[in-house]
């Protein structure tokens, strides 16, 4: 990633499937910050976005970084926060419940470039 360094902002497009359905919820241009650079030169990003969630099921996060230059980033951490507390998952796929997330959740993703 020429010219980019820790602390820069990049943008992340994610696809989140509405729990219990096949409906896709797109996140376009979620703002991400490069928070670390690994010895191999790859970056770790931190992204945050708020989405509406209806129903129960599994939420899948996929996407591309920087308008397709980097496909299928590795999700190192996925934190879903609601008004009742925090649920933290270690992968890019997490199960949520309607009682825990009644209408809205804040998605925080820490991803590394493949």
Backbone as a printed PyTorch tensor [residue, N CA C, xyz], in Angstrom:
tensor([[[  0.8470,  -1.1760,   0.0000],
         [  0.0000,   0.0000,   0.0000],
         [  0.8910,   1.2360,   0.0000]],

        [[  1.3190,   1.6400,  -1.1380],
         [  2.2660,   2.7500,  -1.2110],
         [  1.6850,   4.0280,  -0.6280]],

        [[  2.4930,   4.7220,   0.1290],
         [  2.0990,   6.0140,   0.6370],
         [  1.2050,   5.9820,   1.8570]],

        [[  0.8490,   4.8140,   2.3230],
         [ -0.0070,   4.7420,   3.4950],
         [  0.8240,   4.3680,   4.7100]],

        [[  0.4320,   4.8990,   5.8510],
         [  1.1600,   4.6180,   7.0760],
         [  0.1630,   4.5210,   8.2180]],

        [[  0.6630,   4.1220,   9.3680],
         [ -0.1920,   3.9920,  10.5430],
         [ -0.8160,   5.3480,  10.8610]],

        [[ -2.1100,   5.3460,  11.1300],
         [ -2.8350,   6.5690,  11.4140],
         [ -3.6010,   7.1120,  10.2290]],

        [[ -3.3550,   6.5680,   9.0360],
         [ -4.1000,   6.9910,   7.8570],
         [ -5.5160,   6.4360,   7.8950]],

        [[ -6.4050,   7.0850,   7.1680],
         [ -7.7700,   6.6100,   7.0390],
         [ -7.9420,   5.9130,   5.6940]],

        [[ -8.5740,   4.7680,   5.7220],
         [ -8.9770,   4.0850,   4.5010],
         [-10.4610,   3.7780,   4.6460]],

        [[-11.0620,   3.2920,   3.5890],
         [-12.4980,   3.0690,   3.6230],
         [-12.8060,   1.6130,   3.3510]],

        [[-13.8190,   1.1190,   4.0270],
         [-14.1260,  -0.3010,   4.0230],
         [-15.5700,  -0.5040,   3.6140]],

        [[-15.7870,  -1.3780,   2.6280],
         [-17.1370,  -1.7680,   2.2380],
         [-17.4220,  -3.1380,   2.8210]],

        [[-18.4900,  -3.2640,   3.5770],
         [-18.8320,  -4.5390,   4.2030],
         [-20.2170,  -4.9650,   3.7700]],

        [[-20.4390,  -6.2590,   3.7820],
         [-21.7620,  -6.8210,   3.5540],
         [-22.1540,  -7.5580,   4.8170]],

        [[-23.2650,  -7.1600,   5.4100],
         [-23.7560,  -7.8280,   6.6100],
         [-25.1270,  -8.3960,   6.2990]],

        [[-25.3080,  -9.6760,   6.5610],
         [-26.5840, -10.3080,   6.2800],
         [-27.5070, -10.1220,   7.4720]],

        [[-28.7030,  -9.6100,   7.1990],
         [-29.6670,  -9.3990,   8.2700],
         [-29.9830, -10.7320,   8.9190]],

        [[-29.9180, -10.8000,  10.2300],
         [-30.0780, -12.0800,  10.9280],
         [-31.3660, -12.7990,  10.5480]],

        [[-31.2370, -14.0880,  10.2630],
         [-32.3820, -14.9170,   9.9560],
         [-32.9210, -14.7620,   8.5510]],

        [[-32.2840, -13.9410,   7.7390],
         [-32.7540, -13.7200,   6.3810],
         [-31.5680, -13.7470,   5.4340]],

        [[-31.8740, -13.6020,   4.1570],
         [-30.8030, -13.4730,   3.1700],
         [-30.6440, -12.0180,   2.7380]],

        [[-31.3050, -11.1140,   3.4460],
         [-31.2090,  -9.6960,   3.1040],
         [-29.8180,  -9.1740,   3.4380]],

        [[-29.2350,  -8.4800,   2.4860],
         [-27.9120,  -7.9330,   2.7110],
         [-28.0200,  -6.4870,   3.1700]],

        [[-27.2160,  -6.1490,   4.1550],
         [-27.1150,  -4.7650,   4.5990],
         [-25.7210,  -4.2840,   4.2340]],

        [[-25.6630,  -3.3950,   3.2910],
         [-24.3640,  -2.9280,   2.8420],
         [-23.8680,  -1.7580,   3.6670]],

        [[-22.6050,  -1.7600,   3.9350],
         [-21.9490,  -0.6150,   4.5530],
         [-20.9710,  -0.0820,   3.5180]],

        [[-21.1980,   1.1070,   3.0780],
         [-20.3400,   1.6990,   2.0630],
         [-19.4470,   2.7550,   2.6980]],

        [[-18.2050,   2.6660,   2.3920],
         [-17.2470,   3.6740,   2.8320],
         [-17.2440,   3.8890,   4.3410]],

        [[-17.3030,   2.7940,   5.0790],
         [-17.0920,   2.9040,   6.5200],
         [-15.6590,   3.3770,   6.7460]],

        [[-15.5110,   4.3200,   7.6360],
         [-14.1880,   4.8850,   7.8510],
         [-13.3490,   3.9610,   8.7130]],

        [[-12.1720,   3.6510,   8.2440],
         [-11.2460,   2.8010,   8.9810],
         [ -9.9320,   3.5490,   9.1590]],

        [[ -9.2660,   3.2290,  10.2410],
         [ -7.9600,   3.8190,  10.5020],
         [ -6.9230,   2.7150,  10.5510]],

        [[ -5.7790,   2.9710,   9.9280],
         [ -4.6860,   2.0070,  10.0250],
         [ -4.0660,   2.1620,  11.4100]],

        [[ -4.1550,   1.0990,  12.2110],
         [ -3.7010,   1.1960,  13.6040],
         [ -2.3900,   0.4560,  13.8430]],

        [[ -1.9640,  -0.3270,  12.8750],
         [ -0.7160,  -1.0660,  13.0590],
         [ -0.2040,  -1.4970,  11.6990]],

        [[  1.1100,  -1.6110,  11.5940],
         [  1.7190,  -2.1570,  10.3900],
         [  2.5930,  -3.3320,  10.7930]],

        [[  2.3500,  -4.4650,  10.1640],
         [  3.0790,  -5.6710,  10.5120],
         [  4.4560,  -5.6890,   9.8560]],

        [[  5.3200,  -6.5870,  10.3090],
         [  6.6600,  -6.6770,   9.7140],
         [  6.6370,  -6.9570,   8.2150]],

        [[  5.5830,  -7.6470,   7.7400],
         [  5.5090,  -7.9300,   6.3030],
         [  4.9560,  -6.7510,   5.5120]],

        [[  4.6910,  -5.6390,   6.1980],
         [  4.2190,  -4.4480,   5.5150],
         [  2.7170,  -4.3160,   5.4360]],

        [[  1.9970,  -5.3520,   5.8110],
         [  0.5420,  -5.2820,   5.7620],
         [  0.0070,  -4.4980,   6.9520]],

        [[ -1.1650,  -3.9270,   6.7510],
         [ -1.7390,  -3.0550,   7.7660],
         [ -2.8660,  -3.7410,   8.5090]],

        [[ -3.0860,  -3.2980,   9.7330],
         [ -4.2560,  -3.6830,  10.5110],
         [ -5.1530,  -2.4520,  10.5840]],

        [[ -6.4300,  -2.6560,  10.3040],
         [ -7.3730,  -1.5530,  10.2870],
         [ -8.3660,  -1.6770,  11.4310]],

        [[ -8.8750,  -0.5580,  11.8840],
         [ -9.9670,  -0.5380,  12.8480],
         [-11.1160,   0.2350,  12.2140]],

        [[-12.3060,  -0.3830,  12.1620],
         [-13.4590,   0.2270,  11.5100],
         [-14.6290,   0.2280,  12.4770]],

        [[-15.4880,   1.2320,  12.3510],
         [-16.6810,   1.2970,  13.1850],
         [-17.8570,   1.7110,  12.3190]],

        [[-18.9980,   1.1190,  12.5800],
         [-20.1960,   1.4630,  11.8250],
         [-21.4150,   1.0870,  12.6470]],

        [[-22.4790,   1.8530,  12.5080],
         [-23.7360,   1.5380,  13.1720],
         [-24.7280,   1.0370,  12.1400]],

        [[-25.3690,  -0.0910,  12.4240],
         [-26.3670,  -0.6330,  11.5080],
         [-27.6250,  -0.9730,  12.2930]],

        [[-28.7250,  -1.0630,  11.5800],
         [-29.9710,  -1.5210,  12.1750],
         [-30.0640,  -3.0300,  12.0330]],

        [[-30.5130,  -3.6800,  13.0800],
         [-30.6260,  -5.1330,  13.0830],
         [-32.0460,  -5.4950,  13.4820]],

        [[-32.6390,  -6.4160,  12.7270],
         [-33.9860,  -6.8870,  13.0420],
         [-33.9730,  -8.4040,  13.0740]],

        [[-34.5350,  -8.9740,  14.0950],
         [-34.6210, -10.4200,  14.1660],
         [-33.4030, -11.0420,  14.8100]],

        [[-33.3780, -12.3640,  14.7850],
         [-32.2750, -13.1210,  15.3610],
         [-31.6250, -13.9580,  14.2820]],

        [[-30.4040, -14.3300,  14.5000],
         [-29.7260, -15.1760,  13.5300],
         [-28.2360, -14.9480,  13.5790]],

        [[-27.6120, -15.1010,  12.4410],
         [-26.1640, -14.9750,  12.3460],
         [-25.8140, -13.7900,  11.4660]],

        [[-24.8500, -13.0340,  11.9080],
         [-24.3930, -11.8990,  11.1220],
         [-23.0430, -12.2580,  10.5070]],

        [[-22.9370, -12.0670,   9.2090],
         [-21.7110, -12.3840,   8.4910],
         [-21.1130, -11.0800,   7.9850]],

        [[-19.8490, -10.9040,   8.1860],
         [-19.1820,  -9.7250,   7.6570],
         [-18.1910, -10.1580,   6.5980]],

        [[-18.3890,  -9.6210,   5.4230],
         [-17.4630,  -9.8360,   4.3280],
         [-17.2100,  -8.4760,   3.7160]],

        [[-16.3160,  -8.4220,   2.7750],
         [-16.1870,  -7.1440,   2.1120],
         [-14.8730,  -6.9610,   1.4150]],

        [[-14.6560,  -5.7470,   1.0300],
         [-13.4330,  -5.4000,   0.3430],
         [-12.9180,  -4.1040,   0.9300]],

        [[-11.6440,  -3.9260,   0.8400],
         [-11.0160,  -2.7380,   1.3970],
         [-10.5280,  -1.8620,   0.2520]],

        [[-10.7570,  -0.5740,   0.3900],
         [-10.2020,   0.4070,  -0.5320],
         [-10.6330,   0.1300,  -1.9640]],

        [[-11.9470,   0.0470,  -2.1720],
         [-12.5430,  -0.0700,  -3.4930],
         [-11.9910,  -1.2500,  -4.2750]],

        [[-11.8400,  -2.3720,  -3.6000],
         [-11.5380,  -3.6040,  -4.3040],
         [-10.0700,  -3.9410,  -4.4570]],

        [[ -9.1830,  -3.0860,  -4.0000],
         [ -7.7660,  -3.4300,  -4.1510],
         [ -7.3710,  -4.5900,  -3.2520]],

        [[ -8.1040,  -4.7600,  -2.1630],
         [ -7.7930,  -5.8420,  -1.2410],
         [ -9.0700,  -6.6120,  -0.9670]],

        [[ -9.1480,  -7.8250,  -1.4550],
         [-10.3620,  -8.6170,  -1.3200],
         [-10.3130,  -9.4740,  -0.0570]],

        [[-11.4920,  -9.6980,   0.5350],
         [-11.6710, -10.6050,   1.6570],
         [-10.6340, -10.4100,   2.7610]],

        [[-10.7390,  -9.3100,   3.4760],
         [ -9.8130,  -9.0990,   4.5880],
         [-10.0380, -10.1300,   5.6800]],

        [[ -9.0440, -10.3250,   6.4680],
         [ -9.1430, -11.2360,   7.6070],
         [ -9.7100, -10.4560,   8.7940]],

        [[-10.7930, -10.9790,   9.3630],
         [-11.3810, -10.3270,  10.5220],
         [-10.7370, -10.8900,  11.7750]],

        [[ -9.9970, -10.0550,  12.4660],
         [ -9.3340, -10.4920,  13.6840],
         [-10.2360, -10.2990,  14.8920]],

        [[-11.1330,  -9.3700,  14.8080],
         [-11.9760,  -9.0680,  15.9530],
         [-13.2590,  -8.4360,  15.4420]],

        [[-14.3520,  -8.8430,  16.0210],
         [-15.6420,  -8.2520,  15.6760],
         [-16.3610,  -7.9520,  16.9800]],

        [[-16.6020,  -6.6940,  17.2520],
         [-17.2710,  -6.3130,  18.4930],
         [-18.6140,  -5.6910,  18.1410]],

        [[-19.6700,  -6.2530,  18.7070],
         [-21.0050,  -5.7360,  18.4830],
         [-21.4980,  -5.1560,  19.8000]],

        [[-21.8450,  -3.8840,  19.7870],
         [-22.2440,  -3.1950,  21.0050],
         [-23.7000,  -2.7560,  20.8930]],

        [[-24.4820,  -3.0050,  21.9290],
         [-25.8410,  -2.4850,  21.9630],
         [-26.0560,  -1.7510,  23.2810]],

        [[-27.3000,  -1.3610,  23.5450],
         [-27.5840,  -0.5970,  24.7450],
         [-27.4860,  -1.3990,  26.0230]],

        [[-27.4580,  -2.7200,  25.9010],
         [-27.4490,  -3.5690,  27.0930],
         [-26.0750,  -4.1300,  27.4300]],

        [[-25.0870,  -3.8630,  26.6100],
         [-23.7670,  -4.4090,  26.8990],
         [-22.9790,  -4.6360,  25.6300]],

        [[-21.9440,  -5.4130,  25.7490],
         [-21.0290,  -5.6410,  24.6380],
         [-20.8980,  -7.1300,  24.4020]],

        [[-20.9840,  -7.5050,  23.1560],
         [-20.7080,  -8.8870,  22.7710],
         [-19.4810,  -8.8620,  21.8810]],

        [[-18.4750,  -9.5980,  22.2390],
         [-17.2420,  -9.5960,  21.4700],
         [-17.0060, -10.9690,  20.8760]],

        [[-16.7770, -11.0030,  19.6000],
         [-16.4850, -12.2540,  18.9220],
         [-15.0890, -12.2270,  18.3450]],

        [[-14.5620, -13.3850,  18.0970],
         [-13.1920, -13.4980,  17.6120],
         [-13.1230, -13.7070,  16.1100]],

        [[-14.2660, -13.9100,  15.4690],
         [-14.2600, -14.1730,  14.0330],
         [-15.2050, -13.2090,  13.3320]],

        [[-15.2840, -13.3340,  12.0350],
         [-16.1550, -12.4720,  11.2530],
         [-17.5520, -13.0100,  11.1060]],

        [[-17.9140, -14.0090,  11.8730],
         [-19.2670, -14.5470,  11.8600],
         [-19.7310, -14.6770,  13.2970]],

        [[-20.8410, -14.0640,  13.6230],
         [-21.3140, -14.0980,  14.9960],
         [-22.8220, -14.2960,  15.0300]],

        [[-23.2850, -15.0050,  16.0400],
         [-24.7150, -15.2070,  16.2350],
         [-25.2360, -14.1620,  17.2110]],

        [[-26.3510, -13.5410,  16.8430],
         [-26.9410, -12.5400,  17.7170],
         [-28.3990, -12.9050,  17.9640]],

        [[-28.9830, -12.3170,  18.9850],
         [-30.3840, -12.5860,  19.3010],
         [-31.1590, -11.2810,  19.3280]],

        [[-32.4390, -11.3870,  19.0200],
         [-33.2610, -10.1860,  18.9740],
         [-33.3970,  -9.5560,  20.3510]],

        [[-33.4080, -10.3690,  21.3890],
         [-33.5490,  -9.8080,  22.7290],
         [-32.3050,  -9.0220,  23.1300]],

        [[-31.1690,  -9.4560,  22.6520],
         [-29.9270,  -8.7630,  23.0020],
         [-29.7120,  -7.5340,  22.1240]],

        [[-30.1350,  -7.6370,  20.8670],
         [-29.9480,  -6.5420,  19.9170],
         [-31.2960,  -6.2040,  19.2940]],

        [[-32.1370,  -5.4510,  19.9980],
         [-33.5080,  -5.2610,  19.5370],
         [-33.6420,  -4.4550,  18.2540]],

        [[-32.8060,  -3.4690,  18.0380],
         [-33.0350,  -2.6600,  16.8520],
         [-31.7830,  -2.0780,  16.2200]],

        [[-30.7540,  -1.9000,  16.9780],
         [-29.5780,  -1.2830,  16.3880],
         [-28.3280,  -1.7840,  17.0970]],

        [[-27.2750,  -1.9040,  16.3610],
         [-26.0060,  -2.3270,  16.9410],
         [-24.8830,  -1.5280,  16.3110]],

        [[-23.8530,  -1.3170,  17.0790],
         [-22.6520,  -0.6740,  16.5480],
         [-21.6290,  -1.7620,  16.2830]],

        [[-21.1790,  -1.8150,  15.0550],
         [-20.2340,  -2.8360,  14.6360],
         [-18.8400,  -2.2230,  14.6310]],

        [[-17.9370,  -2.8280,  15.3500],
         [-16.5410,  -2.4060,  15.3020],
         [-15.7230,  -3.5790,  14.7940]],

        [[-15.0220,  -3.3500,  13.7150],
         [-14.2680,  -4.4270,  13.0820],
         [-12.7860,  -4.0920,  13.0920]],

        [[-12.0080,  -5.0340,  13.5180],
         [-10.5630,  -4.9110,  13.3840],
         [-10.1520,  -5.9160,  12.3230]],

        [[ -9.5840,  -5.4420,  11.2550],
         [ -9.2670,  -6.3280,  10.1380],
         [ -7.8120,  -6.1390,   9.7370]],

        [[ -7.2620,  -7.1810,   9.1740],
         [ -5.9270,  -7.0600,   8.6060],
         [ -6.0140,  -7.3700,   7.1240]],

        [[ -5.1810,  -6.7290,   6.3490],
         [ -5.2020,  -6.9480,   4.9120],
         [ -4.6000,  -8.3080,   4.5990]],

        [[ -5.1880,  -9.0100,   3.6330],
         [ -4.6720, -10.3430,   3.2900],
         [ -3.3170, -10.2640,   2.6050]]])
